[in-house]
Amino acid sequence: MKHIFFIKKIETIFLSGVKMDSYTFNLKDLKIISPFLGEKKYKKLSYPIKVGLYTLIENRDAKLFFDLNGEIKFIHGKIPDWIHPNEFIKRTKANDFIYYSSGEYYGGIYDATGEYYVPCFQYPSNNLWQKDIKGIVEFGKALWKDIVEKLKRVSIKDIPKKIRKDIEKIVSIDNRYLKKRAMLLKKIYNANITVLPPDTRHVDYEVIPIIISDGCLYHCKFCRVKSRDVFSERSKEDILEQIRGLKKFYSSDIKNYSSLFLGLHDAFNCSFETIKFSIEKAMEIFQIENSYVKDKNIFLFASVESFLNQKLDVFEYLNKIPDTKVFINIGLESVHQETLRKIGKPIDSSQVRESFEKMLYVNKKYLNIEITANFLLDLSFSEKHFDLMISLIRDTVKRPFYKGTIYLSPLSTENKRDILNKVMELKRHSFLPMYLYIIQRF
C-alpha cells in the first residue's frame, strides 16, 4: 500500500549552473522537504533561521534538519516539554551536540555577546549562560531516533525516486556512525581543534578548518585551550593532503560551506607563502565559489609578535581576495605589565600598545580585513588593568568605529552577575564593539 499523500515541486534554483528542484511530500505522519532551501547569508535575528541546504523532516513532535550527507544537523522540539519553541540543538561536524538558548533577549545576551542565541556546551567553557544540557540533548536525540525508525518501516519503493537517495542516507546513519566520522576528522587533522576564533560567531562557527601550523609562540599560564607544543609550520604536502581529505569528508555537504579557519593557535606566524598557498588551494579544491552560502570568510589567530612581524604585503594580499572578508584575532590580554606577568604572558605592555595601534591602522586602511583583540577579564585583577584597558579602547580610538571588536574572556564563571556588570561598564567606555568571548571548539 502506498503511503504518499502528495508530492509537489515547490521551488527551482540553479546552483553553479545546475538545476535543483525542491519537493515537499507527506509520508504517513511525516512531512518532508528535500532539499529545504535555507538562507544564503548569515543574519543576526531574534528568531532561528537556517543557512544552507538541508532535508527537513517534520512531524507533530519535532522538526529535524539533515545535511546533504544525511547527517543530523538541527533538532527543534515541538512537544510541550521542550524548553522554548525557538530553541534548538545543533550538531557539529566533530559530533558535539550544542543547545542554542534564546535565554534572555532583553536580559543581557545580545548586549554581552552580539548574538541573539548563545551556544551551551557539554564541555567546559567560559560561557556565562551555561546550562545543564545533557538531558536536553538526550531528549533531542530520542526525537531524531524516533523519526528515523519510522522512516525505516516504510518501503523504499514508496518514496519518490527524486528524493530516495536522501532518505536512504538518513536512515543509514546512527550515533555510532557519527562517532566514527568524528574520529576520521581528527585523523585528517592529526590535531585537536580546541578553540575557534571568536569572530567565527558571524557564521555560526560553520567553518572548514585547515591546520597550517601547530603549537604556540607563548605558553601562558592562564590558557586552557592551546597546545603546549613549540610553534611549527606544516609542510605544503601536509596541508594539501588535509584539503583533499576534507573535500572527501565533507562530500556533498561542502556546498553549505564558504568560510575557512586557518589554524591552529598562531597561524598568522606562518610565512606569507604558506598562508597564500593554503587559501588558494582550499578555495580551488573546495570550489568555494560554487557554495550555496554566499558569505566568504577567512579566520585566523595571531599573537602579538606574529601580528607585529607580518609585513603589509600580507595584508595587501588578503584584502584583495575577491568577495572575501578576513578576520584576524589577536590575544592582547592586558596592557598592564603586572597583569601580563601574573598570567604568564611573556611580552611587554609596550608591544600590546604597538599591536593595538597597528590593529587600528589595518582596520582603517583595508576594507575587507578586520583585526580583533582579546582581553582577559577577572574580578581579582587590579583596577590598573581595567583603567589601562579603558584608556586604550577609548582615548587611543577617539571616536566610535565599527571594526576592531574587543572580546572579553573571563577566567572564571563564578559571580556571573558581577562579571556581566563589569562587561557592561567596560562597554560604556569603549569606542569599539565589545563582547564576551564564548570559547567554542571545533
Buried (B, 14 or more C-beta within 10 A) or exposed (E): EEBBEEBEEEEEBEBEEEEBEBBBBBBEEBBBBBBBBBBBEBEEEEEBEBBBBBBBBBBEBBBBBBBBBBBBBBBBBEEEEBBEEBBBBBBBBBBBBBBBBBBEEEEBBBBBBBBBBBBBBBEEBBBBBBBEBEEBBEBBBBBBEEBBEBBEEBEEEEBBEEBBEBBEBBBEBEEEEBEEBBEEBEEBBEBEBBBBBBBBBBBBBBBBBBBBBBBBBBBBEEBEBBBEEEBEBBEBEEBBBBBEBBBEBBEBBBBBBBBBBBBBBBBBBBEEEBBBBBBEBBBEBBEBEEBBBEBBBBBBBBBBBBBBEBEEEBBEBBBEBEEBBBBBBBBBBBBBBEBBEBBEBEBEBEBBBBBBEBBBEBBEEBEBBBBBBBBBBBBEBEEBBBEBBBEBBBEBBEEEEEBBBBBBBBBEBEEEEEBBEBBEEBBEBBBBBBBBBBBBBB
